[in-house]
Amino acid sequence: MLTNIKMKKTLLILFLFSLCMAQKSNNSFSFSFKEVLAFKNRIKDLEKKDSLNNILIKKMENRIIILKNELSELRLENARLSDRVPQVEPREKTKLGVNYGIDLISAVMCNKVDEGAPVDISKRFKSSSEKTIYCFSRLNNYYETSSAIYHRWYFGSELKAKVRIRLSSGQNRLGISKRTITSNEAGRWRVEIITADQKVLQILSFEVV
């Protein structure tokens, strides 16, 4: 667009110059004051459009830079909130091929648990005067008797709660704990899911904003 305007200005100036030269060769100048003024105003209009286009292009470039910075910040935030999932040690087996130990199937943070299922799964929760957040885990207990796991709730590096959860023997057992978080405790949290012998099954990180 800028190139077209510059070309028009150049052609207009060349046109005026050629007319002047042609009339000079004929020793006559027949331009009226009104015609000269019209040509002059036309050149000013083209210069004004050129200036406005430069301003718009500059604004668009600045907006692109801002959007790139916002995208970079979002990527960094997502990386900080990503879960650190340690490798789960393989279960021990007897000679008969029977599994022993506790196996974690899945674990999430959510706003509610309804009929044995997590509701509104998230890693980012809005703070309020009292916000209840649930840690929902599903496990297999291969021991012949009941066993236990623990949900350890951390606010930053501070241990806020250690919840003992009893698991009966069998598969597809639920381990659920919850905590009410006040607006004064907004920030980064994590829940460590561990066995009775201190084996870490998973770490769930989340944020209250």
C-alpha positions in Angstrom: 0.0 0.0 0.0 2.8 2.4 0.9 4.5 1.6 -2.4 1.4 2.4 -4.4 1.0 5.8 -2.6 4.6 6.7 -3.3 4.2 5.7 -6.9 1.2 7.9 -7.3 3.0 10.9 -5.7 5.9 10.4 -8.0 3.7 10.1 -11.1 1.8 13.2 -10.1 5.0 15.2 -9.7 6.4 13.9 -13.0 3.1 14.9 -14.6 3.3 18.4 -13.3 6.9 18.7 -14.3 6.2 17.4 -17.9 3.4 19.9 -18.3 5.6 22.7 -17.1 8.4 21.7 -19.5 5.9 21.4 -22.4 4.4 24.8 -21.8 7.8 26.3 -21.3 8.9 25.0 -24.7 5.9 26.7 -26.1 6.7 29.9 -24.1 3.3 29.7 -22.5 2.1 28.8 -19.0 -1.7 28.2 -18.8 -2.0 26.8 -15.3 -4.6 28.6 -13.3 -4.1 29.2 -9.6 -7.0 26.9 -8.8 -5.3 24.0 -10.7 -2.0 24.5 -9.0 -3.7 24.6 -5.6 -5.6 21.3 -6.4 -2.4 19.6 -7.3 -0.8 20.8 -4.1 -3.7 19.6 -2.0 -3.6 16.2 -3.7 0.1 15.8 -2.8 -0.7 16.7 0.8 -3.5 14.1 0.9 -1.1 11.4 -0.3 1.5 12.4 2.3 -1.1 12.3 5.0 -2.2 8.7 4.0 1.4 7.6 3.9 1.9 8.9 7.5 -1.2 7.2 8.8 -0.2 3.9 7.2 3.2 4.1 8.9 1.5 4.7 12.3 -0.9 1.7 11.8 2.0 -0.6 10.8 4.0 0.5 13.9 1.0 -0.3 16.2 0.6 -3.7 14.6 4.3 -4.5 15.1 4.0 -3.5 18.8 0.9 -5.6 19.3 2.7 -8.7 17.8 5.6 -8.2 20.2 3.1 -8.0 23.2 1.3 -11.2 22.0 4.6 -13.0 21.7 5.6 -12.1 25.2 2.3 -13.2 26.6 2.6 -16.5 24.9 6.1 -17.1 26.3 4.8 -16.3 29.8 2.0 -18.8 29.4 4.4 -21.5 28.3 6.6 -20.9 31.3 3.6 -21.0 33.6 2.4 -24.3 32.2 5.9 -25.8 32.5 6.1 -24.8 36.2 2.7 -26.4 36.9 3.4 -29.7 35.0 3.3 -32.7 37.3 6.6 -34.4 38.3 5.7 -38.0 38.1 8.3 -40.3 39.5 8.9 -43.8 38.1 6.8 -46.4 39.9 8.8 -49.4 41.0 7.6 -52.7 39.6 5.5 -54.9 41.9 7.0 -57.9 43.5 5.8 -61.3 42.4 5.9 -64.7 44.1 6.8 -67.9 42.3 3.2 -68.4 41.5 3.0 -65.1 39.7 0.8 -63.4 42.2 1.2 -59.6 42.5 2.0 -58.0 45.8 2.1 -54.3 46.8 0.0 -51.3 45.8 -0.3 -50.1 42.2 -1.5 -46.6 41.4 -3.9 -46.5 38.4 -4.7 -42.8 38.3 -4.7 -39.6 40.4 -6.1 -36.1 39.8 -7.0 -32.9 41.6 -10.6 -31.8 41.4 -13.3 -29.6 42.8 -15.7 -32.4 43.8 -16.2 -36.2 43.9 -19.5 -37.5 42.9 -20.5 -41.2 43.0 -16.9 -42.4 43.0 -15.8 -40.1 40.1 -13.8 -36.8 40.1 -15.7 -33.7 38.9 -14.1 -30.5 37.5 -10.5 -31.9 37.2 -8.0 -29.1 37.2 -4.5 -27.9 38.1 -5.6 -24.3 38.7 -8.3 -23.4 41.2 -9.8 -20.0 42.1 -9.4 -18.9 45.7 -12.3 -17.9 47.9 -12.9 -17.4 51.6 -12.9 -21.2 52.0 -12.1 -23.4 48.9 -12.4 -27.2 49.2 -10.1 -29.2 46.9 -10.1 -32.9 46.5 -7.2 -35.4 45.7 -8.7 -38.4 44.0 -6.7 -41.6 43.5 -7.6 -45.0 42.2 -5.4 -48.0 43.1 -5.0 -51.8 43.2 -4.1 -53.3 46.6 -2.5 -56.7 45.8 -1.8 -57.5 49.5 -3.9 -60.3 51.0 -5.0 -57.9 53.8 -5.9 -54.3 53.9 -3.2 -51.7 53.7 -2.8 -47.9 53.7 -1.6 -45.0 51.7 -1.0 -41.4 52.6 -1.8 -38.1 50.9 0.6 -35.5 52.0 -0.5 -31.9 51.3 2.2 -29.3 50.9 1.9 -25.5 50.6 5.2 -24.5 49.1 7.7 -26.5 51.2 5.5 -26.6 54.3 3.7 -29.8 55.1 0.1 -28.9 55.9 -1.5 -32.3 56.3 -0.8 -36.0 56.2 -4.0 -38.0 55.5 -4.0 -41.8 56.1 -6.3 -43.7 53.8 -7.1 -47.4 54.4 -7.3 -49.6 51.3 -9.1 -53.0 51.5 -7.5 -55.9 49.6 -8.5 -56.0 45.9 -8.5 -54.0 42.7 -9.9 -50.6 41.8 -9.8 -49.1 45.3 -10.4 -45.4 45.9 -8.1 -43.2 47.9 -9.7 -39.7 48.4 -8.7 -36.8 50.6 -9.7 -33.2 50.7 -8.5 -29.9 52.2 -10.2 -26.5 52.7 -7.9 -23.8 51.5 -8.5 -20.1 52.5 -7.7 -17.1 50.4 -4.6 -16.4 52.5 -3.2 -19.7 51.3 -3.3 -18.9 47.6 -0.2 -20.1 45.8 1.5 -23.3 44.7 0.5 -26.6 46.3 1.3 -30.3 45.8 0.0 -33.6 47.1 2.4 -36.6 47.4 0.8 -40.0 47.3 2.9 -42.5 49.2 2.7 -46.0 50.6 3.1 -47.0 54.2 6.7 -47.9 53.5 7.3 -44.4 52.1 7.4 -45.3 48.4 6.2 -42.2 46.4 3.6 -43.3 43.8 2.9 -39.8 42.3 3.2 -36.1 43.0 0.3 -33.8 41.9 1.1 -30.1 41.6 -1.6 -27.5 41.4 -2.1 -23.7 42.1 -4.7 -21.7 43.9 -5.1 -18.2 42.4 
